[in-house]
Amino acid sequence: MEIKLDFAVGLDDLQLSFLDNAGTRGDAQGTVPVLGFSLGAPFASGSHVLNLTLKSFGTVSLGLYSLATTSGDQGMMELDLVIVP
């Protein structure tokens, strides 16, 4: 699956997790499992493609969190996916 994204500003952090994790404190240590895409380098503004490989069928709600520390901008995009065989 390819998700095409267009960033208006450069981002320092991009994280993908199940949307239900955004409303919880996480585990006993307060951590929430995420897939992080920062890799130590910022994402430049402009168009990017996020490639995901999903190995099960059904309905999934994901949240894509973004953070731009230089401008203080942050946001979360909700992704509701219906995966069919």
MIDOSE-1310 file (N, C-alpha, C; in nm, 2 decimals, decimal comma, always signed):
residues 85
meik	+0,08/-0,12/+0,00/+0,00/+0,00/+0,00/+0,09/+0,12/+0,00; +0,06/+0,22/-0,08/+0,13/+0,35/-0,09/+0,04/+0,46/-0,04; +0,09/+0,54/+0,05/+0,02/+0,65/+0,10/+0,10/+0,78/+0,06; +0,04/+0,86/-0,03/+0,11/+0,98/-0,08/+0,08/+1,09/+0,02
ldfa	+0,19/+1,16/+0,06/+0,18/+1,27/+0,16/+0,25/+1,39/+0,10; +0,20/+1,51/+0,13/+0,26/+1,63/+0,09/+0,27/+1,72/+0,21; +0,40/+1,75/+0,25/+0,43/+1,83/+0,37/+0,45/+1,97/+0,34; +0,38/+2,06/+0,41/+0,39/+2,20/+0,38/+0,52/+2,26/+0,45
vgld	+0,56/+2,19/+0,56/+0,68/+2,23/+0,63/+0,77/+2,11/+0,64; +0,90/+2,13/+0,67/+0,99/+2,01/+0,70/+0,95/+1,95/+0,84; +0,95/+1,82/+0,85/+0,92/+1,75/+0,97/+1,04/+1,69/+1,03; +1,04/+1,68/+1,16/+1,15/+1,62/+1,24/+1,11/+1,48/+1,28
dlql	+0,98/+1,45/+1,29/+0,94/+1,32/+1,34/+0,81/+1,28/+1,27; +0,80/+1,16/+1,24/+0,68/+1,10/+1,18/+0,66/+0,96/+1,24; +0,54/+0,94/+1,30/+0,51/+0,82/+1,37/+0,38/+0,76/+1,33; +0,37/+0,63/+1,32/+0,25/+0,56/+1,28/+0,21/+0,46/+1,39
sfld	+0,08/+0,46/+1,43/+0,04/+0,37/+1,54/-0,11/+0,35/+1,52; -0,16/+0,25/+1,60/-0,30/+0,23/+1,60/-0,37/+0,35/+1,66; -0,48/+0,40/+1,61/-0,54/+0,52/+1,66/-0,59/+0,51/+1,80; -0,63/+0,39/+1,85/-0,66/+0,37/+1,99/-0,55/+0,40/+2,08
nagt	-0,43/+0,39/+2,04/-0,31/+0,42/+2,12/-0,30/+0,57/+2,16; -0,35/+0,65/+2,07/-0,34/+0,80/+2,09/-0,42/+0,84/+2,22; -0,52/+0,77/+2,26/-0,60/+0,81/+2,37/-0,57/+0,74/+2,50; -0,46/+0,67/+2,50/-0,42/+0,59/+2,62/-0,29/+0,64/+2,68
rgda	-0,26/+0,60/+2,80/-0,13/+0,63/+2,86/-0,03/+0,53/+2,82; -0,07/+0,42/+2,75/+0,03/+0,32/+2,71/+0,04/+0,21/+2,81; +0,16/+0,15/+2,82/+0,18/+0,04/+2,91/+0,21/+0,09/+3,05; +0,26/+0,01/+3,14/+0,29/+0,05/+3,27/+0,40/+0,16/+3,28
qgtv	+0,49/+0,17/+3,18/+0,59/+0,28/+3,18/+0,54/+0,40/+3,11; +0,41/+0,40/+3,06/+0,36/+0,52/+2,99/+0,40/+0,53/+2,84; +0,46/+0,42/+2,79/+0,50/+0,42/+2,65/+0,40/+0,36/+2,56; +0,39/+0,41/+2,44/+0,29/+0,36/+2,34/+0,37/+0,31/+2,22
pvlg	+0,34/+0,19/+2,17/+0,41/+0,13/+2,05/+0,38/+0,21/+1,92; +0,49/+0,25/+1,86/+0,47/+0,33/+1,73/+0,58/+0,28/+1,63; +0,55/+0,30/+1,50/+0,65/+0,28/+1,40/+0,71/+0,42/+1,37; +0,83/+0,45/+1,40/+0,89/+0,58/+1,38/+0,97/+0,58/+1,25
fslg	+0,95/+0,69/+1,18/+1,02/+0,71/+1,05/+1,12/+0,82/+1,05; +1,17/+0,87/+1,17/+1,26/+0,98/+1,17/+1,40/+0,95/+1,12; +1,45/+0,83/+1,16/+1,58/+0,79/+1,12/+1,69/+0,89/+1,13; +1,68/+0,98/+1,23/+1,78/+1,08/+1,26/+1,79/+1,19/+1,16
apfa	+1,71/+1,20/+1,06/+1,72/+1,31/+0,96/+1,58/+1,36/+0,94; +1,56/+1,49/+0,92/+1,43/+1,55/+0,90/+1,37/+1,52/+0,76; +1,24/+1,52/+0,75/+1,18/+1,50/+0,62/+1,16/+1,64/+0,56; +1,21/+1,66/+0,44/+1,20/+1,79/+0,38/+1,05/+1,82/+0,34
sgsh	+1,02/+1,94/+0,32/+0,88/+1,98/+0,28/+0,86/+1,93/+0,13; +0,74/+1,90/+0,09/+0,72/+1,85/-0,04/+0,65/+1,71/-0,04; +0,65/+1,65/-0,15/+0,58/+1,52/-0,16/+0,67/+1,40/-0,12; +0,60/+1,31/-0,05/+0,67/+1,18/+0,00/+0,57/+1,07/-0,02
vlnl	+0,62/+0,94/-0,03/+0,54/+0,83/-0,03/+0,57/+0,73/+0,08; +0,47/+0,70/+0,16/+0,49/+0,61/+0,27/+0,44/+0,47/+0,23; +0,53/+0,37/+0,23/+0,50/+0,23/+0,18/+0,47/+0,15/+0,31; +0,35/+0,08/+0,31/+0,31/-0,01/+0,42/+0,29/-0,14/+0,36
tlks	+0,33/-0,25/+0,43/+0,29/-0,38/+0,40/+0,20/-0,43/+0,51; +0,08/-0,46/+0,48/-0,02/-0,51/+0,58/-0,05/-0,65/+0,55; -0,03/-0,74/+0,65/-0,04/-0,88/+0,63/-0,17/-0,95/+0,68; -0,27/-0,87/+0,72/-0,39/-0,93/+0,76/-0,51/-0,85/+0,70
fgtv	-0,63/-0,91/+0,70/-0,74/-0,85/+0,64/-0,83/-0,79/+0,75; -0,91/-0,70/+0,71/-1,01/-0,64/+0,81/-1,00/-0,49/+0,81; -1,06/-0,43/+0,91/-1,07/-0,28/+0,92/-0,96/-0,24/+1,03; -0,88/-0,14/+0,99/-0,78/-0,09/+1,08/-0,79/+0,06/+1,09
slgl	-0,78/+0,11/+1,21/-0,77/+0,26/+1,22/-0,63/+0,30/+1,27; -0,56/+0,38/+1,19/-0,43/+0,42/+1,22/-0,42/+0,57/+1,24; -0,32/+0,61/+1,32/-0,29/+0,75/+1,33/-0,15/+0,78/+1,29; -0,14/+0,88/+1,20/+0,00/+0,93/+1,15/+0,03/+1,06/+1,22
ysla	+0,12/+1,06/+1,31/+0,16/+1,18/+1,39/+0,28/+1,25/+1,33; +0,27/+1,38/+1,32/+0,39/+1,45/+1,26/+0,43/+1,57/+1,35; +0,56/+1,60/+1,36/+0,61/+1,70/+1,44/+0,72/+1,78/+1,37; +0,70/+1,91/+1,37/+0,80/+2,00/+1,31/+0,85/+2,09/+1,43
ttsg	+0,97/+2,06/+1,48/+1,01/+2,13/+1,60/+1,05/+2,27/+1,58; +1,10/+2,30/+1,46/+1,14/+2,44/+1,43/+1,02/+2,54/+1,43; +0,91/+2,49/+1,38/+0,79/+2,58/+1,38/+0,69/+2,55/+1,49; +0,71/+2,44/+1,56/+0,62/+2,40/+1,67/+0,49/+2,33/+1,62
dqgm	+0,48/+2,31/+1,49/+0,36/+2,25/+1,43/+0,36/+2,10/+1,46; +0,25/+2,05/+1,50/+0,23/+1,90/+1,51/+0,08/+1,87/+1,48; +0,06/+1,75/+1,43/-0,07/+1,71/+1,39/-0,08/+1,56/+1,38; -0,21/+1,51/+1,37/-0,23/+1,37/+1,36/-0,34/+1,35/+1,25
meld	-0,31/+1,26/+1,15/-0,40/+1,23/+1,05/-0,46/+1,09/+1,07; -0,59/+1,08/+1,07/-0,65/+0,95/+1,09/-0,66/+0,87/+0,96; -0,63/+0,75/+0,96/-0,64/+0,66/+0,85/-0,73/+0,54/+0,88; -0,85/+0,53/+0,82/-0,93/+0,42/+0,84/-0,92/+0,33/+0,71
lviv	-0,86/+0,21/+0,73/-0,83/+0,13/+0,62/-0,92/+0,00/+0,62; -0,98/-0,04/+0,51/-1,05/-0,16/+0,49/-0,97/-0,25/+0,40; -0,91/-0,35/+0,46/-0,81/-0,44/+0,38/-0,89/-0,56/+0,34; -0,90/-0,58/+0,21/-0,97/-0,69/+0,15/-0,87/-0,78/+0,07
p	-0,91/-0,92/+0,06/-0,82/-1,01/-0,01/-0,82/-0,99/-0,16
